Amino acid sequence: MILHASSVVFPRVMRHLLLALALMPASVVSHAAQWDIDQLMRGLAQVRTDHSSFVEKKFIAMLDQPLESSGELFYRAPDYLERRTIKPKPESVILDHGTLVIERGRHRRDMQLQDYPELAAFIDSIRGTLAGDREALERSYRLSLDGTAEHWTLQLLPLKEGIQAVVSRIRIAGARDTLRSIEITQADGDSSLMLIEKLAAP
Amino acid sequence: MKQAPARGRAAIALWLAFILACGIVISRSQFTTDLSAFLPRNPTPAQQLLMEQIRDGLASRLILVGIEGADAPTRAWLSRQTATQLRADPAFVTVNNGEPVSAERDRAFLFDHRYLLSPAVTPARFSADGLHAALSESIDLLASPAGLLVKSLLPRDPTGEMVQLLEQLNGGARPKMVDGAWASADGARALMLLQTRASGSDIDAQQRAMDAIRQAFEKASGATPSARLVMSGPGVFSVTSRDTIKNQVSRLAIISIAFIATLLLLVYRSFSALALGFLPVISGALAGIAAVSLGFGVVHGITLGFGTALIGEAVDYSIYLFVQSELGGSDRQNWIERLWPTIRLGVLTSVAGFASLLLSGFPGLAQLGLYSITGLIAAATVTRFVLPHLLPANFRIHDVSAIGYALSRLVQRAAALRWAAAILLLAACAILFSHRASLWDDKIASLSPVSQTDVALDASLRTDTGAPDVRYLVVVSGASMESVLRSCEQVSAILQTQVDEGELGRFESPSRYLPSTATQRARRLSLPSPGELETRLAQAVQGLPVSTQLFAPFLADAAAARSQPLLRAADLEQTSMAMAVAALLIEQGDHWSALLPLTAPKDGSINARRIRAALDATGLPDVLFVDMKTESDNLYSGYLHEAIRLSLGGLVAIIGLLLFVFRSPMRVVRIIAPLAAAVITVTAGLAVFGQQMIILHLVGLLLVVAVGSNYALFFDRAEHAPIAGPDPLAHAASSRTLASMLFAGLTTAAGFGLLSFSSVSVLQAMGVTVAPGVVLALIYSAIFARQARA
């Protein structure tokens, strides 16, 4: 019986084990078998649209207290990104095909991103990550990836001197194909942390 | 020489002196090829502006350059290399290819003068409340992504004046950057935008500028033969038009002379006859050019092109002389008695027709009128009074009586075609009636000698570079720069409202870069004393996450600005703002004008009436809203209608002349009928072939009447010649007249026929009208002639 039972139990355990393995997040498996930037980028590239809310805190040495702003983010692959701030002042910043449109109250300002290389690098780091555009990111940054597919952190270190003078490091954290936070450290020591919450499924 | 009497020698001497005089005038003449001949002599203020803009305006100095072929990095490299070379060339005011050459200087200039330049600087802004509001705005901006750009400015410029200025100066659409230089949207072309120092109407200078661009490009691209350079712009158009007109006029002249000479050689079979036959033509052409030069100061290339065609007409007189008097010396005297009155009348009808053009307010048309009148009179006079004295005593041309007899038999049968001709005419009338709405092309572009390919290239380069296509302008004029700048500020306020309401995309104004001294002074006075400002600032920071210590640099800058000298035009030197001011602020003697170009809102158009009403409401004098395109089209269609009236006037003059000479309305009707028929048929033909008529078609029609009147008069003379019985000599003479008319018609048709192959639209228009018109006039005259001896 024991033998019999064990012969019955063993396969069952085995089956469970296999099942558990099969059900384990693919990322964990991949991590074991090299979770890498390419895979992350492939996953991100598959996201066509995204709608999230954000809360951002900026720590600026000149100011006695951090600035907090919040609002929503809209993304449409591959190069439309809108940051709609609701607090403290309504503002909308839209990146569309390399043109940056900033609307504050009645003022609307169109900027060619190419005219503002620091700002461009800055904004393109976020757009490039959302789009899974490794090539664009690597034009301006050295990339390194840490963590697991469930909890990854992508670090971007600027390559060009002009950008280094403004930004010293960008760290983007996320889970699978979703961004969770963006932390930017500026060359002068100021920094900002944006926390992102996915809102509705597209 | 025949008898060589004193009178003959005097005539020859007079003629030689005349030719010499013409030669001297011509050697001092100025020739032009631009569109100015098609602009009015007595313009309205708006038209004056239009003309100035076409000749010297901001837009006239632009050269758009594209580099094609090779690969993107090579194109960008070539663009940078070429631009670097051209920036060292004083012929160019600016060479822009996206490289940030003056950006640093511009920013420094704006920042240093922010308290004089920013429209936000008012006393209220520097009150405690105003400062508080401006500071919170600046701090809010720090929270935005754009805050990155202004963070470092906060301690010196907490009220954000620099942001205000950048917002204002931030231009319209600009090309994208590829590998460090501008490229077209599709990336296939590297782009440059150049502004020449010389005005667009200085064609020689434009030509030199083009050569300089080409050389700089070739020097850079030596190793990459696959790269190509393309250029466009008003100056480039002027240069290519001049080349085209020059080439075509000289080529047409050579071909038409060769063609007519060959034809005449076949008829005359004598080189001396050929050479002598051209003397009236040359005299006429020289007289025509000299007269235009004296009358107008400049001779337009189009007038010369027209002149080559008139060769075929002027040569007719010597044909009549030679062919109609082929019996030699005594016969020529006879010719003068028999046929000269008819030819003289023909010349007079032509002159009557063209004289109406002299009244045109359109210098181009008036030039053609003067040229034709002088040329025809000179050619006919030389034929009548000089040529007979130059002919050798034994001068004879080949006997053409055989052709003459064959022709008279044909003419006698021509009457059979009357019904066919009547049906053709009816059909022509029907066609004209059904096309009556679309007969005329009243857009000024139809006169432009620029080819469609060049226009397409220009459009595509303009779209690529976002270069302004200056169509709407507000023009402010005044007695001094200060007063003009002050008006500009008031107009700018109105226009800004229109921008805020979405009626306008943007606008440009010289007062933006160089405010009036009154405004600058007012802004300077808005800044409180240092002590006062510090107190107010201390109040202003309350409730904000900043402390006053941070703004020590601001207090220092504001204190310095209170005694900062006011900006003058010269202070802008070395910045890109200097170019903008130079282009927008124009001094003309003791008079100043400012131009404020308007840009339509994105995906929209400008509602001219609304803007005009808003400007009128200010009650400012000397403020003019101009729509350049409508203005130029109106101008042209005005001239077209004027030309139609003048041509009808010419027709009336011809009829009046004939009535005066013949005193028989029926006879005049019979002379005019074939000419009218020819005009109707040609016009219908143009409509059928889809060619809309421009002003030069009308000149062509007038010419058909002028030339055709000769034929009609000859046929009329044949009918009314006193014939006593079947005189074989008279018969022979009249058949020779027929032959001479055939040859004259052929040379005229050949001369003008060649023009119809020209790629210059105005020359082509005359060619396709006159060549068939003349042939038709001859045929209709023959068909409708009364068969006196049939």
Interface residues (C-beta under 8 A of the other chain):
Chain A: E56 K58 I60 M62 L63 D64 Q65 L67 E68 S69 R83 T85 P88 K89 E91 V93 G98 I102 R104 R106 H107 R109 D110 M111 Q112 Q114 D115 Y116 E118 L119 F122 I123 V166 Q186 D190
Chain B: G98 I139 D140 L141 L142 A143 S144 P145 A146 G147 L148 L149 K151 L154 P155 E167 N170 R174 K176 M177 D500 P545 V546 S547 L550
